[in-house]
Amino acid sequence: MANSTRRYHSAKKSDRFQRNPVIGVLAGWQFYNISTNLNYLLPIYQGINQAAEELDCSVLFGCGMGADSGLENPNHPAWPQFAPDCDFAPIGERNTDGLIVFTPLHSSGRSGYIRRLREKGHPVLFIGSGEDGATIAADNVGGVKSAFDHLVRHGHRRIAFIAGSQDDLAGDTGERLAAYRETVQNYGFNSDDRLVAYGGHVYRGGYKAMKRILSSQAEFTAVIASNDEMAIGAIQALKETGRETPRDVAVIGFDNRLEGAANVPPLTTVEIPLFDMGRRALEEMIRYLGSGEPLSPIIRVPTRLVIRESCGCDEFAEARSAIQDHMHDNGADSPQETTAAMTRRQFYRFVSAARTDSNRLSLLSAALFSALTEDQIYSVLSTHLKLIGISDALIVRHEAGDGIEPARSSVIDVFHPDRKAIHFDTRIFPPSRLIPGVRSFRWVVIPFPGNAGLSGAVVFDSGRLDLYGAVVQQISGALKMAGLYKEATDGRRLAEEAHQMKNRFLSLVGHELRTPLNLIAGLSELLLKSDPVRRDPIADPVMKDLEQIHAYAQHLGGLIGDVLDLATSDAGELRLNLTSVDLARTLRMIADSGAKLAAGKGLKWRAELPFEGPRVWGDPMRLRQIVLNLINNAIKFTECGEIRLRVEERGTEVTISVSDTGSGIPITDQQVIFEEFRRSDSSVSLGYGGLGLGLAICKRLVDLHGGQIGVRSKGVPGMGSTFYFTLPTISDRDADETRIYELTDPVRSIALLTDRASDGDPLVDQLVRRGYRVTVSPPFSGGSDRPNFPDPFPDVVLIDTEPKSGSFWDVLKAIKENPLGRNTSVLFYRYSNDAGRFVELDYMTKPIEIERLTDTLQKRLPADGEPRGQRTILIADDDPNTLDLYARVLQKQSKNNRVLRVLNGRDALTVLETEPEIDLLLLDLQMPELDGFQVLQWMQRQEQTRNIPVIVVTGKVLTHEDMEKLNHGVSTILEKGLFSLDETIARISAALDRTSRLSEDSQRMVRRAMAFMHERYQESLTRRDIARYVSISEDYLTFCFRKELGTTPIKYLHRYRVHQAQRLLRDTERTVLDIGLEVGFYDGGYFSRIFRQIVGVSPETYRRNRK
């Protein structure tokens, strides 16, 4: 046989390998249940492997891995097809010279595939009955008859039978069942179908089959099972019903597996020489390939009965003989050894080998658990697989293709992971480059389990078939985790790259848009504020145009900020500066603009606004933005007819609506037009432009105000649309409340924002002793990433925080973007070991209001009346027109202002080095050659420049990296203490002096307002009443009260009224209601609520505690 094999030269497959033939081995069911091999297939594969070694031919073993061994889904083979009920293994006609196939195939699709191969002339040899073609099969009839005869000799007449699978009635299952029925008939016993059940050749199936037979109430004293697994399951079912084996029921199995011998009681069984069947099958195939003589149609392998205890025999001599034969076949050294000695020796060998394998598998599992990448996995495998005794290990990955079946695959040698992956045609495995020389190979191909989410297989040498199931489970789990890790890291990397690109884009766009807009707004404001008695006054129509230019420049600046906020907001929301809003007054400017816009397109305009009110709690700029956006949309989509703006109050809410007579919104589009970048199909088809952001921004803003936005339209051209949004209204009393914190004593206030422990801070103690009101709080609220706004805003904010928190600029930016905090001095501060350090910066975002710039300059610069009259201001900005604008503002502010201009950071450093005294620096962050970040860092390293006040002016959207630069710069100069405690307090006092530049007239006005409230507190006073008395606007009245007293006028009035009520509660017996009315509260519940807020207890409790 060996000689004929060596003479064989296949013109079909083996020329590719230039070696002896390649035989493929397939089974119609899985080789492994999860990670444990099926004992039936293992000895057959081992027989084929041993014969292949002796004949020096190559073999590819297909070993599928099932999810479990249950009846519901017992079969999941490795198969050369892509199908749901199998896992693909490249073992077929294109890479083998013949196939050995185990039946049953359990699938018409698999049977059809093999039939087509045979029709093409590809050699196929079956092991097991059931398919048409050359077959090697056990003598099933003789085996069943010998078992039946043995039971009859023991006196049994009622013998049950547990068959295999109903889809294998043409195979071994059918042959054994037919032999049982024929033997029953030959003995003349009564045939009873209740004594037959199917168990699918698995343990659980045998258990359930026995339960069905028992439930049928049919009498029986013995059972024959079609394999050992089902016999053991049947014994368990009998035991649970109180029937012992063999005392009550005799049981005989089929196959003679080791677990049968280890069972209690040991299982009598029909032995099939599986190892010999495998060996014989390979020899038969090689004989055919070498000689060309036809395969034998059927080869029957004889069986024999192995007698143990489950049948009720005590024929120990026969049992010992069977065991001795088995031990001799499996390595007993001499026939003189006793059965006991051989059993002990074999047991010790097995236990020792199993313990070693278990330890090594545990080490492999632990190492793979810590591997996060495929390279790390290959490194672990190359080390640990050799310890297990594996010499060849390959990882095959199928490459994604257009169809279900991938055309290409790649393979990596685990023991040489540094080598490049070899790509090959999926069905032609192994690629010739993988097999050097003429070495034959015997490889086990185990596809990744279907539940692993991987497409490919692991290939091993054939030496450790018993362990490969467990190894592949671990490899597939590790590769899946590595894939998830790679997806996560790739996703994070792509997200970071996208975030960086977005930041760079937004930074550039923000700068390029805001810089020219800053000029438009600034120059128009300068013209509007020009001297009215100049020789060439601006004509009224031109002045109105300038007002419109300035108003829309400011509005455009707000829109740019909105879009940038929408794109960069990590929290997904825009910021609101909430206050009490009179909608009529707020929207009147928008109504005037809407009239002009409508007239420009020839449309009628109608605005239905009340004279005043209703009031809502909102952001005036954002509300104007919403309405103007709706008006612009209405005009854009209306060719003729009318646009109407309407404000209508109903109960506790107000509806603002914009109606048109345009093209309308189709009903199908009305749910999506408020989403970002979504536009109506009709607007696109009609050629209207736009990005689809306007309504999305409107919706977000309305949501933030606690309202709802919607649209009403029939979608009919000419009938138009009505866009509306509703907001909750507030009463005049609620408006005057304005959500202000409790009144504090009218002293100068300082807020220390710190993430350090402030107990015993000497600076805080000294400031309090000198009469300042000091509050200490963390920079951020409750673990969030939003800055902790001081409220009411203090005169000075000290920021003392760790640089790693990155909060220096976050807090500064948040304070300066809030209108209430624009005049607050902000000092970055650190104090330790009796030494302090300061950096004082201001921050403004383009476009800048000229009035705000002027106020900031007045606060930062020495006053005109101070000894050194001339003040030198350095402006650094890369736009010449912006430089001119700032210079005009400064020179208009004071004739003593000397302005120096530079276009880049390097020139700024030159001026700072050469000019002896610079009073203020206006610094743009985005400049050529040397940017604003580097200028700041240089200034803080120089003693002569580190104390120059700086106003950072930028149109740039500050990225995380930008913030880190600024935080690092501030942190660097705070590292060493510079000022003593007294000097530190003096520095804070100077900052307080700058923030207290309310004129003496304003201070007298506040005192007049306080006296007015003291005299009239019993009357119904509103903020409007107080403002009219002192002849200023309501907003300016509140601003002055905040600056001087740290509270609002109404809060101060409440505090004064409660003070009077406390006196009456102590000194009189009048009721609480009467006292509330006496001091100016016209609602008893409201009086009690305000009293509790200020005093901390109810009026009744206060009275009881004072008696």
Secondary structure, 3 states (H helix, E strand, C coil): CHHHHHCCCCCCCHHHCCCCCEEEEEECCCCEECCEECCCHHHHHHHHHHHHHHHCCEEEEECCEECCCCCCCCCCCEECCCCCCCEECCCCCCCCCEEEEECCCCCHHHHHHHHHHHHCCCCEEEECCCCCCCEEEECHHHHHHHHHHHHHHCCCCCEEEEECCHHHCCCHHHHHHHHHHHHHHHHCCCCCHHHEEECCCCHHHHHHHHHHHHHCCCCCCEEEECCHHHHHHHHHHHHHCCCCCCCCCEEEEEECCHHHHHCCCCCEEEECCHHHHHHHHHHHHHHHHHHCCCCCCEEEECCEEECCCCCCCCCHHHHHHHHHHHHHHCCCCCCCCCHHHHHHHHHHHHHHHHHHHHHHHHHHHHHHHCCCCHHHHHHHHHHHHHHHCCCCEEEEEECCCCCCCCCEEEEEECCCCCCCCEEEECCCCCCHHHCCCCCCCEEEEEECCHHHCCCEEEEEEHHHCCCHHHHHHHHHHHHHHHHHHHHHHHHHHHHHHHHHHHHHHHHHHHHHHHHHHHHHHHHHHHHHCCCCCCCCCCCHHHHHHHHHHHHHHHHHHHHHHHHHHHHHCCCCCCCCCCEEEEHHHHHHHHHHHHHHHHHHCCCEEEEECCCCCCEEEECHHHHHHHHHHHHHHHHHCCCCCEEEEEEEEECCEEEEEEECCCCCCCHHHCCCCCCCCCCCHHHHHCCCCCCCCHHHHHHHHHHHCCCEEEEEECCCCCCCEEEEEEEEEECHHHHHHCCCCCCCCCCCEEEEEECCCCCCCHHHHHHHHCCCEEEEECCECCCCCCECCCCCCCCEEEEECCHHHCCHHHHHHHHHHCHHHCCCEEEEEEEECCEEEEEEEEEEECCCCHHHHHHHHHHHCCCCCCCCCCEEEEEECCCHHHHHHHHHHHHHHCCCEEEEEECCHHHHHHHHHHCCCCCEEEEECCCCCCCHHHHHHHHHHCCCCCCCCEEEEECCCCCHHHHHHHHHHHHHHHCCCCECHHHHHHHHHHHHHHHCCCCHHHHHHHHHHHHHHHHHCCCCCCHHHHHHHHCCCHHHHHHHHHHHHCCCHHHHHHHHHHHHHHHHHHHCCCCHHHHHHHCCCCCHHHHHHHHHHHHCCCHHHHHHHHC
